Amino acid sequence: MACLLMVMLVFIYLFIYLFISKLAQAIGSIEAIAKASKEFILENTDLSTEKAERIFRFFRDPQYYLSPKIN
């Protein structure tokens, strides 16, 4: 019984470690996108100019990301 509990604790620890690692990677990616220029986004992705502009404005213009979006 003690061995089973120990194995379960190891699996839980591993799961938490992997989750935190992936979360840190995602946060780093978001920070990199937030700091990127519109030109950098256009050069390094296959996004259109309009979508690159939206991403750029989303991270830099509070009026843009705080206003409602109704399409």
Secondary structure as the mmCIF struct_conf table of DSSP 4:
data_model
#
loop_
_struct_conf.conf_type_id
_struct_conf.id
_struct_conf.beg_label_comp_id
_struct_conf.beg_label_asym_id
_struct_conf.beg_label_seq_id
_struct_conf.end_label_comp_id
_struct_conf.end_label_asym_id
_struct_conf.end_label_seq_id
HELX_RH_AL_P HELX_RH_AL_P1 ALA A 2 LYS A 35
HELX_RH_AL_P HELX_RH_AL_P2 LYS A 38 ASN A 44
BEND BEND1 THR A 45 THR A 45
HELX_RH_AL_P HELX_RH_AL_P3 THR A 49 ARG A 60
HELX_RH_AL_P HELX_RH_AL_P4 PRO A 62 LEU A 66
BEND BEND2 SER A 67 SER A 67
#
